[in-house]
Amino acid sequence: MSIAERQAAKAKTINLDDDSDAPSPPPTRTGPRTAPGQLMDLQGRYAEATDRIKALETQLATGQALEIPLDQLHEVPGRKRQLTDAQFSELVENLRNNPLVQAITVRPRAKGGFEIVSGNNRTAAFRKLGRATIMAVGLQGSDEQVDLGAFYANLLQPSLPDYEKYLGFKRRQEKTGKTQRELAEEAGIPESTVSALFSFEKLPDSAKAHLNSKPQILGYHAAIKLAQACSVGNTDLVIEAVQILASNSRFTQGQAIAHATKKRDANLARTAPLVVKDGKAVVCKIETRGSRLLVDFGNAEATAVWATRFADYVTREVAKEK
């Protein structure tokens, strides 16, 4: 065998198919490693996100319902209807098991993303359920038109407590300077209804502090009676009545009215008030009337805080006596 034949035979034994025919794995993409590269990458992502938002805004402007990312939605103070824990839990469970029937309403923000015009609680429920997007429709109009639409979207809810209706009209009045008559004309309801709702205005701040957390405990018919009780000097009894309503679910509005309007005992023992000071500033005044202890902080927020502290103190003292 010649040298050429021997070399040809050896060549036949060489395997050229080892792994060379297998497709090469795609290169792993990694982010830029330099600071300028990272900055350019972030700028690119921001531009892409901005373009997506602009596309959504364009589609919403045509009246289309679209899936909006929840992280693009922002609440506007005063627009969210307050639900009880039970009501919110029911909403969450309903949306867990059923599709969203009514899309939320949104409006593009100058800062980016979208403000929620109507549907804050539905959005909150979707967030609690871990959803990424929610169906939304766009609302076009001036700030005034959008605020008005948001206000009446809540006002027309049959389950909205009277106290929240009052707060809505109060905010509307402060923003526009409208009279109660003008508010009634705007809403298309009798002026007497708006006037009755504003009875909550005449309640003491410490009573309204309880209503802020539990607005459903008092309707406007009862609020009228309690406001009248305040006008004849029974303010402390009104505060007590609302406090009991907030803490005792068995205590009815009728009982609250009876408590707030009961006649005082002319011979009820009264003591000169004790004044607690911080330097020259008055912290509170403490007064006893028969079996009742009256503490006046002159501030609704301070009263609510100290009421909790006092309850904790009494609880500890009662435990020590056992």
N, C-alpha and C positions, 0 to 999 in steps of 0.2 A: 504494500500500500504506500502510495506516494505521500509526501509531506502534505500536499494540498488536500488529498482524500482524508488523511487523519485529522486535519483541522476542521474540515467540513463535518466530520462525524462528531467531534467535540462540540461544535456549534449547535448541533441538533439537541444536545442534552441541556442546554441553557434554557431555564424557564423565564420567559419575559412577561408572563401573566400574573406574577406573584400578587401584588396589591396595586400594581400600577393602573389596571383597568377599572378599579373601584373608584366611584366618583369622589372627588375631594370634598370633605365637609365644608359647608359654607363658612366663611370667616365670621368669627364672633364679633358682633358690633359692640364696641365700648364707647363710652362717652368721651368727649375731648378731655385731655389730661392737663392742658395748659390753661391758665386763668383767662387769657383772651379767647381761647377756644370755647371754654365753658360759658363765657359771657355771650358769645355769638350764638351758642346753642340755646341759652335761655331766651335771648331776643327772638330767635326763630320760633320757639315754642309759644312765646307770648303773642307773636304775630299770628300764628296759626289759631290760637284760642280767640284772639280778637276777630279774626275773619269768620270763625264759626259763630260767634255771638252776633256779628253783623248780619250773617246769613239768616240766623234765627229771627232777628229783629225784622228783616225784610219779609220773611214768611208770615210772621205774626201780624204785620201791618196789613196783610191781605185778608185777615180774618181766619186763617187756618189754625187748627188746633195742633199743637206740637208737643213732643216730649222735651221738657226742659230739665237739664241737670239740676239737682237740688242745691248743689254748691254755688249755683248762679243766682239763687233766690234770696231776697233780703226782706225782712219785716220792717214796716213803718210804724212807729209808736202810735198807739191809739186806734189802730185798725183791727187788731185781733180781738175777736169775741171771746170772752172768758168762759170756759167750760168748767164744770165741777170735775173732780177726779173720775167720778163714775161716768159722766158724759164723755169724757175724753177716752176712757177705756173702751166704752161702747163703740166709739168712732174707730178706734184702732182695730178692734176685733171685726167690725163690719168691713173695713178696707182690707183686712188680712184675708178675708174669705170671699170678698166680692170686688168686682172691678169698680173703678172710679166712674160714677155716673155723670157728675158735673165737673167739668174742667175748672181749674183755678183761673183767676184773671190776673194778668201781670202787665207791667209797663217798663220799658227800657230805662235804665238809670244813666245819668251823665257820667257817673263814676265807673260804669261797667256793670254787667249783670242785669238783673231785673228786680224791681220792687213788686211785692205782692199787693195787689189791690183788694182782692177777695179770695179767701181760701187759706188763711194762715194756719188754721187748725188741721185742715187736710194735709197741708205740707208738713206740719209737725208730726202728724200720724205716720206719713210716709217715711220721715226720718227715723222715727222710732222702729218702724218695720224694717229698716235697713235698705230701703229702696234707693235707687240711684237717680231716677228721673220721675217726673210727674207731668200729666197732660195739662197744658195751659193754652189759653187764648189771650190775644193782646187787646189792650184797651188804648185807644187814641184819644187825645183831648188835652186841654189845658190843665194846670195843677188844680184849679178850682173845680173843673168838671170831674177829674179823677177823684179828688177828695169827696166830692158830693156823691159820686157813684159808690165809693167804698163805704161811706156813711150809711146810705140807704140800703145797701146790700145786707148790712148787719141789722139795721132797724126793722126791716121787713121779716126777719126771722121770727116765727111765732114763739119760739122758746126763749127769746132774749128777755132777761129779767128787766123789770121796770127801772131798777137803779142804773143799769147799763144804758138804757134808753135815755135816762136823764143825763148821764155822763156824755153821751153822744151829742145830745142837743146843747149841753153846756160847752163842749169843745167847739161845736159849730157856731155858737153865739160869740164865743171869745175870738174866733178867727174872723168872723164876718161883721160883728157888731150888730147883727139883726136883733130885733125885738122878738118877744115870744109870739106875738101875732104874725110877724113876718116868717118866723120859723114854721109856724103852723100852716101858713099859706104855701110855703115851699114844700112841706111834707104832704100837704093835702089832707090834713086831719084837723079836727076842731081845736080852736085855741084853748078851750077848757081842758083838753087832754094834755097839751104841752104845759099849761099852768099847773095842772095836778102833778105832772112829773117833776116840776121844779119845786115841789114841796120837800123833796130830798135836800134841796139847798138850805132849808131852814133847820135841818137837824145839826146837832153839835158835831164838831170834827171827830171826837172820840167815838161817836156812834157811826159816823161814816167810815171810820177806819175799819170797823168790823164788816161793813157792807162792801168795802173794797176787796176783801178776801172772800166774802160769801154774799154776793149780790142777790142771790135767789131767795134769801130769807125774808125779804120785806117787799111787799107790793106797794104801789103808789096810794091805794085807798088807805092802807094802814099808815103810810108815811104822812098823809094829811092829818090824821088824828094825832100822831106823835108830834108833828110840827105845832099843832094847836096846844098840846100839852106843854111844849117848851115855852110858848108865848105867855102862859099863865104861871110860869115859875117852876114847872116840874122837870126842868132839864136833867137833873140828876137821875130822876126816875126813868126818863126816856133812855138815858145812857145805859142804865141797868137793864131795861127791857130789851134793848138791842143786843146787849152783851149776852143775856140769857138765850135769846133767839139763836145767836151764833154758836153757843156751846151746848144747847140742849135741843135735840131734834124733836122732842115731844112737846116743847113749848110752842104754842100756836101764836099767830099774829093777833088773834082776838085776846089771848091772855096778855100779850105784850101791851096792847092798848089799855086793857083793864089795869095793868100794873102802872103804866105811865100816867093814867088819868085819875088814879085814886086820890081821895081827899087826904090831906095831911092832918095829922093830929096836932091841934093847936097847942097842946101841952107837951109836945115832943121835946125832950131834953136836947139842948144844943150846947156845945162847948165853943169857947173861943178857938179859932183855928191855930194850929201849930204851924209855924213857918220854918221850912228847911232851906238854908242858904248855902251857897258856895261862894264864899267871900261876901260881896254885896249883892250878888245875883240870887234871885229867888228860884229855887229848884222846884218846890211844890208847897202847897198848903194842905194841911191835914185837919179834918173836922169830923166829929162824931155827932150823929143824930140818932138817938135811941140805940137800936142794934146795928145801925149802919155806919160804916167808916167811909168817909168821902175824901179822896185824894185828888187834888187838882194840880196837874202839871202845866196847864195852859198850852199844851202842845199835843196833838193827836198821836204823833209818832212816839214821843217820849212816854205817853200814857200806855200805849200798846206794849212797849218794851218793859216798862216797870210793872205792868199787870202780870206779865209772865214771871218776872223775878219775884214778885210778891207771892204768887201762887206757889212757886218752888219753895220759898221761905216757909210759908204756912205748912206745906207738905212735910218739910224736914222737921219743923217744930212739933207737929202732930205725931210724927214717928218717934220722936224722942220721949214723948209723954206715955207711950205704950209700954 
